[in-house]
Amino acid sequence: MSLLVVGSVAFDAVETPFGKRDRMLGGSASHFSIAASFFTDIRLVAVVGGDFGADERAVFAQHNVDTTDLEVVADGKTFRWFGRYEYDLNVAHTIDTHLNVFAGFQPKLSAGSKNSRLVFLGNIQPDLQRGVREQVPEAELVALDTMNLWIDTTRE
């Protein structure tokens, strides 16, 4: 049985007291898909830009994540997040965010994805989560992730 994962795929630039990385694979759908791939088959729905290359795709392939529904906007740029963590790594500060192609993300589910019984809705705008949920009416288990931004601005 496969698990449908819908959310963000991003490039993160992160600075900690222990080091700095300028471009690494990030996003709620990326992290959740890779972690869950140790337990089940994953179908990923997300959007990336033309700057998302073979190296990034290889990470998903190494974990047998099905990227059939990964939309690529060839002339666009992938979502970027820039952050800094304090010595207490539970404390993060967003320095900058560039939504890029993610700003217009409208999840597109293939027929196979629409038949999913298990669904994880990553940290995306709640109306997008609701729209995906409506496309998988036979899902038996649906879980979601959110954050304070959506709780504060779109509680309904």
C-alpha positions in Angstrom: 0.0 0.0 0.0 1.4 3.4 -0.9 1.2 6.7 0.9 0.4 9.9 -1.0 2.5 12.9 0.2 1.6 16.4 -0.9 3.6 19.4 0.1 6.7 21.5 -0.5 10.0 20.5 -2.1 12.5 23.3 -1.6 16.1 24.3 -1.5 17.2 25.4 2.0 20.1 27.5 3.0 20.8 26.9 6.7 23.4 28.3 9.1 24.0 26.8 12.6 26.7 27.3 15.1 28.2 24.1 13.7 28.2 24.9 10.0 26.5 26.3 7.0 25.0 24.9 3.8 23.9 27.1 0.9 21.7 24.7 -1.0 20.3 21.5 0.3 17.1 19.6 -0.4 14.3 20.8 1.9 10.6 21.1 2.2 7.9 19.3 4.1 7.1 16.8 1.3 10.8 16.0 0.9 11.5 15.3 4.5 8.4 13.4 5.1 8.7 11.3 1.9 12.3 10.3 2.6 11.5 9.4 6.3 8.3 7.4 5.4 10.1 5.6 2.5 11.7 3.3 5.1 8.3 2.0 5.9 6.1 2.1 2.8 5.9 3.1 -0.9 5.6 6.9 -1.4 3.9 8.9 -4.2 5.0 12.5 -4.1 3.0 15.5 -5.3 4.8 18.9 -5.4 6.2 21.6 -7.7 9.8 22.5 -8.5 11.5 24.8 -11.0 13.9 24.1 -13.8 16.8 24.4 -11.3 15.8 21.1 -9.7 18.2 18.7 -11.3 19.4 15.2 -11.5 21.2 15.2 -8.1 18.0 16.2 -6.3 15.9 13.6 -8.2 18.5 11.0 -7.3 17.7 11.5 -3.6 14.1 10.6 -4.2 15.1 7.7 -6.5 17.4 6.3 -3.9 14.4 6.1 -1.6 12.1 4.7 -4.2 9.8 7.8 -4.0 7.5 7.9 -7.0 7.8 11.4 -8.5 5.4 10.9 -11.3 3.3 13.7 -9.9 6.2 16.0 -9.3 5.4 19.1 -11.5 8.4 20.8 -13.1 8.0 24.5 -14.2 11.0 24.6 -16.6 11.4 28.4 -16.6 10.8 28.8 -12.9 12.8 28.5 -9.7 12.3 26.1 -6.9 11.0 27.4 -3.5 13.9 28.6 -1.3 14.1 29.0 2.4 17.0 30.7 4.2 17.3 30.2 8.0 19.6 30.4 11.0 19.5 28.1 14.0 20.8 29.0 17.4 23.0 26.8 19.6 19.7 25.4 20.9 18.7 23.9 17.5 15.0 24.1 18.6 15.3 27.8 18.0 15.2 28.7 14.3 14.9 32.1 12.6 13.7 32.6 9.0 16.0 35.0 7.3 14.3 35.0 3.9 11.7 33.0 1.9 11.4 32.9 -1.9 8.2 31.1 -2.8 9.0 31.1 -6.6 7.0 28.3 -8.3 5.5 27.3 -5.0 3.5 30.6 -5.0 1.2 29.2 -7.7 1.2 25.6 -6.6 -2.1 23.8 -7.4 -1.6 20.1 -6.5 -2.3 18.0 -9.6 -3.0 14.3 -8.7 -2.8 11.5 -11.2 -5.5 8.9 -11.3 -3.3 6.6 -9.2 -2.8 9.3 -6.6 -6.5 10.0 -6.4 -7.1 6.4 -5.4 -4.7 6.6 -2.4 -6.0 5.2 0.8 -3.3 6.9 3.0 -2.5 10.6 2.6 -0.1 13.0 4.3 -0.7 16.7 3.6 2.5 18.6 4.2 2.7 22.1 5.4 1.0 24.0 2.6 -1.8 26.5 2.6 -4.9 25.0 4.2 -7.2 25.5 1.2 -4.7 23.5 -0.9 -4.8 20.8 1.8 -8.6 20.8 1.6 -8.6 20.7 -2.2 -6.3 17.6 -2.2 -8.5 15.9 0.5 -11.5 16.4 -1.8 -9.7 14.7 -4.6 -9.1 11.5 -2.5 -12.5 10.8 -1.2 -11.8 7.1 -0.5 -8.8 7.8 1.7 -9.0 5.8 4.9 -6.4 7.8 6.8 -5.4 11.5 6.3 -2.8 13.3 8.4 -1.6 16.8 8.0 1.2 19.2 9.1 0.7 22.9 9.6 2.5 25.8 11.3 1.7 28.9 13.3 1.4 31.1 10.1 -1.7 29.1 8.9 -3.1 28.7 12.4 -2.9 32.5 12.9 -4.1 33.6 9.5 -6.4 30.9 8.2 -7.8 29.1 11.3 -11.2 28.5 9.6 
